[in-house]
């Protein structure tokens, strides 16, 4: 069973309590109406899909209900760290995958 640490509840809980919510740290365009159809498509659908450490958003749906971010290794499926939404991307000392 995969355990995920909720940074708000401060507990390691089963994966079934959480829902994946996409890639983390995606900035919304300042003026979406100025984007071309291709640029808007890329913002909505194109993600990095890295092999290695990937920064993701998760939601503790069967607990506090809050969103948080996680760094997860896509090769081993292990969580490197979790941190509260709005906090900057942590420096993992070079463990990040080449994006």
mmCIF file of the C-alpha atoms, coordinates in Angstrom:
data_MODEL
# 
_entry.id   MODEL 
# 
loop_
_atom_site.group_PDB 
_atom_site.id 
_atom_site.type_symbol 
_atom_site.label_atom_id 
_atom_site.label_alt_id 
_atom_site.label_comp_id 
_atom_site.label_asym_id 
_atom_site.label_entity_id 
_atom_site.label_seq_id 
_atom_site.pdbx_PDB_ins_code 
_atom_site.Cartn_x 
_atom_site.Cartn_y 
_atom_site.Cartn_z 
_atom_site.occupancy 
_atom_site.B_iso_or_equiv 
_atom_site.pdbx_formal_charge 
_atom_site.auth_seq_id 
_atom_site.auth_comp_id 
_atom_site.auth_asym_id 
_atom_site.auth_atom_id 
_atom_site.pdbx_PDB_model_num 
ATOM 1  C CA . UNK A 1 1  ? 0.000   0.000  0.000   1.00 0.00 ? 1  UNK A CA 1 
ATOM 2  C CA . UNK A 1 2  ? 1.293   3.431  -0.943  1.00 0.00 ? 2  UNK A CA 1 
ATOM 3  C CA . UNK A 1 3  ? 1.310   5.935  1.921   1.00 0.00 ? 3  UNK A CA 1 
ATOM 4  C CA . UNK A 1 4  ? 1.114   9.683  1.244   1.00 0.00 ? 4  UNK A CA 1 
ATOM 5  C CA . UNK A 1 5  ? 1.975   12.348 3.804   1.00 0.00 ? 5  UNK A CA 1 
ATOM 6  C CA . UNK A 1 6  ? -0.636  15.125 4.085   1.00 0.00 ? 6  UNK A CA 1 
ATOM 7  C CA . UNK A 1 7  ? 1.260   18.309 5.041   1.00 0.00 ? 7  UNK A CA 1 
ATOM 8  C CA . UNK A 1 8  ? -1.898  19.768 6.618   1.00 0.00 ? 8  UNK A CA 1 
ATOM 9  C CA . UNK A 1 9  ? -3.026  16.757 8.699   1.00 0.00 ? 9  UNK A CA 1 
ATOM 10 C CA . UNK A 1 10 ? 0.628   15.814 9.403   1.00 0.00 ? 10 UNK A CA 1 
ATOM 11 C CA . UNK A 1 11 ? -0.123  12.118 8.857   1.00 0.00 ? 11 UNK A CA 1 
ATOM 12 C CA . UNK A 1 12 ? 0.939   9.349  6.474   1.00 0.00 ? 12 UNK A CA 1 
ATOM 13 C CA . UNK A 1 13 ? -2.280  7.912  5.053   1.00 0.00 ? 13 UNK A CA 1 
ATOM 14 C CA . UNK A 1 14 ? -3.272  5.334  2.388   1.00 0.00 ? 14 UNK A CA 1 
ATOM 15 C CA . UNK A 1 15 ? -3.296  6.458  -1.239  1.00 0.00 ? 15 UNK A CA 1 
ATOM 16 C CA . UNK A 1 16 ? -7.066  5.777  -1.396  1.00 0.00 ? 16 UNK A CA 1 
ATOM 17 C CA . UNK A 1 17 ? -7.648  8.912  0.713   1.00 0.00 ? 17 UNK A CA 1 
ATOM 18 C CA . UNK A 1 18 ? -6.133  11.127 -2.000  1.00 0.00 ? 18 UNK A CA 1 
ATOM 19 C CA . UNK A 1 19 ? -6.816  12.174 -5.577  1.00 0.00 ? 19 UNK A CA 1 
ATOM 20 C CA . UNK A 1 20 ? -4.204  13.142 -8.148  1.00 0.00 ? 20 UNK A CA 1 
ATOM 21 C CA . UNK A 1 21 ? -4.844  16.666 -9.465  1.00 0.00 ? 21 UNK A CA 1 
ATOM 22 C CA . UNK A 1 22 ? -2.253  17.142 -12.221 1.00 0.00 ? 22 UNK A CA 1 
ATOM 23 C CA . UNK A 1 23 ? 1.133   18.724 -12.594 1.00 0.00 ? 23 UNK A CA 1 
ATOM 24 C CA . UNK A 1 24 ? 2.102   21.360 -10.017 1.00 0.00 ? 24 UNK A CA 1 
ATOM 25 C CA . UNK A 1 25 ? 3.430   24.863 -10.595 1.00 0.00 ? 25 UNK A CA 1 
ATOM 26 C CA . UNK A 1 26 ? 1.620   25.551 -13.888 1.00 0.00 ? 26 UNK A CA 1 
ATOM 27 C CA . UNK A 1 27 ? 1.155   29.322 -14.210 1.00 0.00 ? 27 UNK A CA 1 
ATOM 28 C CA . UNK A 1 28 ? -2.127  30.523 -15.705 1.00 0.00 ? 28 UNK A CA 1 
ATOM 29 C CA . UNK A 1 29 ? -1.558  32.972 -18.588 1.00 0.00 ? 29 UNK A CA 1 
ATOM 30 C CA . UNK A 1 30 ? -1.972  36.621 -17.546 1.00 0.00 ? 30 UNK A CA 1 
ATOM 31 C CA . UNK A 1 31 ? -4.242  37.324 -20.533 1.00 0.00 ? 31 UNK A CA 1 
ATOM 32 C CA . UNK A 1 32 ? -5.828  34.078 -21.791 1.00 0.00 ? 32 UNK A CA 1 
ATOM 33 C CA . UNK A 1 33 ? -7.821  35.912 -24.479 1.00 0.00 ? 33 UNK A CA 1 
ATOM 34 C CA . UNK A 1 34 ? -4.552  36.985 -26.127 1.00 0.00 ? 34 UNK A CA 1 
ATOM 35 C CA . UNK A 1 35 ? -3.414  33.384 -26.688 1.00 0.00 ? 35 UNK A CA 1 
ATOM 36 C CA . UNK A 1 36 ? -3.755  31.594 -29.988 1.00 0.00 ? 36 UNK A CA 1 
ATOM 37 C CA . UNK A 1 37 ? -5.767  28.379 -30.096 1.00 0.00 ? 37 UNK A CA 1 
ATOM 38 C CA . UNK A 1 38 ? -2.521  26.390 -30.152 1.00 0.00 ? 38 UNK A CA 1 
ATOM 39 C CA . UNK A 1 39 ? -1.084  28.259 -27.137 1.00 0.00 ? 39 UNK A CA 1 
ATOM 40 C CA . UNK A 1 40 ? -4.327  27.748 -25.188 1.00 0.00 ? 40 UNK A CA 1 
ATOM 41 C CA . UNK A 1 41 ? -4.318  24.036 -26.115 1.00 0.00 ? 41 UNK A CA 1 
ATOM 42 C CA . UNK A 1 42 ? -0.738  23.730 -24.900 1.00 0.00 ? 42 UNK A CA 1 
ATOM 43 C CA . UNK A 1 43 ? -1.590  25.448 -21.585 1.00 0.00 ? 43 UNK A CA 1 
ATOM 44 C CA . UNK A 1 44 ? -4.583  23.164 -20.995 1.00 0.00 ? 44 UNK A CA 1 
ATOM 45 C CA . UNK A 1 45 ? -3.265  19.812 -22.151 1.00 0.00 ? 45 UNK A CA 1 
ATOM 46 C CA . UNK A 1 46 ? 0.495   19.637 -22.716 1.00 0.00 ? 46 UNK A CA 1 
ATOM 47 C CA . UNK A 1 47 ? 2.442   18.533 -19.642 1.00 0.00 ? 47 UNK A CA 1 
ATOM 48 C CA . UNK A 1 48 ? 6.046   17.491 -19.096 1.00 0.00 ? 48 UNK A CA 1 
ATOM 49 C CA . UNK A 1 49 ? 5.533   13.755 -18.256 1.00 0.00 ? 49 UNK A CA 1 
ATOM 50 C CA . UNK A 1 50 ? 9.067   13.338 -16.929 1.00 0.00 ? 50 UNK A CA 1 
ATOM 51 C CA . UNK A 1 51 ? 10.872  10.131 -16.023 1.00 0.00 ? 51 UNK A CA 1 
ATOM 52 C CA . UNK A 1 52 ? 12.160  10.731 -12.509 1.00 0.00 ? 52 UNK A CA 1 
ATOM 53 C CA . UNK A 1 53 ? 11.081  13.278 -9.912  1.00 0.00 ? 53 UNK A CA 1 
ATOM 54 C CA . UNK A 1 54 ? 7.879   15.031 -10.967 1.00 0.00 ? 54 UNK A CA 1 
ATOM 55 C CA . UNK A 1 55 ? 6.073   17.847 -9.133  1.00 0.00 ? 55 UNK A CA 1 
ATOM 56 C CA . UNK A 1 56 ? 2.353   17.111 -8.750  1.00 0.00 ? 56 UNK A CA 1 
ATOM 57 C CA . UNK A 1 57 ? -0.796  18.453 -7.100  1.00 0.00 ? 57 UNK A CA 1 
ATOM 58 C CA . UNK A 1 58 ? -2.805  16.146 -4.873  1.00 0.00 ? 58 UNK A CA 1 
ATOM 59 C CA . UNK A 1 59 ? -6.000  16.576 -2.851  1.00 0.00 ? 59 UNK A CA 1 
ATOM 60 C CA . UNK A 1 60 ? -6.785  14.896 0.460   1.00 0.00 ? 60 UNK A CA 1 
ATOM 61 C CA . UNK A 1 61 ? -10.388 14.138 -0.567  1.00 0.00 ? 61 UNK A CA 1 
ATOM 62 C CA . UNK A 1 62 ? -11.253 11.805 2.333   1.00 0.00 ? 62 UNK A CA 1 
ATOM 63 C CA . UNK A 1 63 ? -9.647  13.975 4.976   1.00 0.00 ? 63 UNK A CA 1 
ATOM 64 C CA . UNK A 1 64 ? -9.063  17.715 5.227   1.00 0.00 ? 64 UNK A CA 1 
ATOM 65 C CA . UNK A 1 65 ? -10.079 18.257 1.576   1.00 0.00 ? 65 UNK A CA 1 
ATOM 66 C CA . UNK A 1 66 ? -7.106  20.525 0.893   1.00 0.00 ? 66 UNK A CA 1 
ATOM 67 C CA . UNK A 1 67 ? -4.791  20.603 -2.112  1.00 0.00 ? 67 UNK A CA 1 
ATOM 68 C CA . UNK A 1 68 ? -1.057  20.181 -1.626  1.00 0.00 ? 68 UNK A CA 1 
ATOM 69 C CA . UNK A 1 69 ? 1.995   19.587 -3.789  1.00 0.00 ? 69 UNK A CA 1 
ATOM 70 C CA . UNK A 1 70 ? 4.261   16.566 -3.909  1.00 0.00 ? 70 UNK A CA 1 
ATOM 71 C CA . UNK A 1 71 ? 7.533   15.581 -5.510  1.00 0.00 ? 71 UNK A CA 1 
ATOM 72 C CA . UNK A 1 72 ? 7.165   11.952 -6.649  1.00 0.00 ? 72 UNK A CA 1 
ATOM 73 C CA . UNK A 1 73 ? 9.645   9.750  -8.455  1.00 0.00 ? 73 UNK A CA 1 
ATOM 74 C CA . UNK A 1 74 ? 7.759   8.349  -11.451 1.00 0.00 ? 74 UNK A CA 1 
ATOM 75 C CA . UNK A 1 75 ? 10.194  5.432  -11.777 1.00 0.00 ? 75 UNK A CA 1 
ATOM 76 C CA . UNK A 1 76 ? 9.884   4.073  -8.228  1.00 0.00 ? 76 UNK A CA 1 
ATOM 77 C CA . UNK A 1 77 ? 6.473   5.681  -7.456  1.00 0.00 ? 77 UNK A CA 1 
ATOM 78 C CA . UNK A 1 78 ? 7.915   6.915  -4.146  1.00 0.00 ? 78 UNK A CA 1 
ATOM 79 C CA . UNK A 1 79 ? 7.089   10.327 -2.751  1.00 0.00 ? 79 UNK A CA 1 
ATOM 80 C CA . UNK A 1 80 ? 10.219  12.385 -2.147  1.00 0.00 ? 80 UNK A CA 1 
ATOM 81 C CA . UNK A 1 81 ? 8.370   15.123 -0.239  1.00 0.00 ? 81 UNK A CA 1 
ATOM 82 C CA . UNK A 1 82 ? 5.008   16.824 0.139   1.00 0.00 ? 82 UNK A CA 1 
ATOM 83 C CA . UNK A 1 83 ? 4.414   20.500 0.891   1.00 0.00 ? 83 UNK A CA 1 
ATOM 84 C CA . UNK A 1 84 ? 1.528   22.921 1.261   1.00 0.00 ? 84 UNK A CA 1 
ATOM 85 C CA . UNK A 1 85 ? -0.056  24.588 -1.762  1.00 0.00 ? 85 UNK A CA 1 
ATOM 86 C CA . UNK A 1 86 ? 1.381   28.034 -2.359  1.00 0.00 ? 86 UNK A CA 1 
ATOM 87 C CA . UNK A 1 87 ? 4.812   27.120 -1.031  1.00 0.00 ? 87 UNK A CA 1 
ATOM 88 C CA . UNK A 1 88 ? 7.685   27.302 -3.540  1.00 0.00 ? 88 UNK A CA 1 
ATOM 89 C CA . UNK A 1 89 ? 9.020   24.214 -5.262  1.00 0.00 ? 89 UNK A CA 1 
ATOM 90 C CA . UNK A 1 90 ? 11.628  22.710 -2.903  1.00 0.00 ? 90 UNK A CA 1 
ATOM 91 C CA . UNK A 1 91 ? 15.256  22.323 -3.903  1.00 0.00 ? 91 UNK A CA 1 
ATOM 92 C CA . UNK A 1 92 ? 15.866  18.582 -3.957  1.00 0.00 ? 92 UNK A CA 1 
ATOM 93 C CA . UNK A 1 93 ? 19.609  18.845 -4.430  1.00 0.00 ? 93 UNK A CA 1 
ATOM 94 C CA . UNK A 1 94 ? 19.684  17.696 -8.051  1.00 0.00 ? 94 UNK A CA 1 
ATOM 95 C CA . UNK A 1 95 ? 17.184  14.836 -7.712  1.00 0.00 ? 95 UNK A CA 1 
ATOM 96 C CA . UNK A 1 96 ? 14.805  16.517 -10.163 1.00 0.00 ? 96 UNK A CA 1 
ATOM 97 C CA . UNK A 1 97 ? 14.395  14.932 -13.574 1.00 0.00 ? 97 UNK A CA 1 
ATOM 98 C CA . UNK A 1 98 ? 15.629  16.792 -16.616 1.00 0.00 ? 98 UNK A CA 1 
ATOM 99 C CA . UNK A 1 99 ? 12.607  18.610 -18.002 1.00 0.00 ? 99 UNK A CA 1 
# 
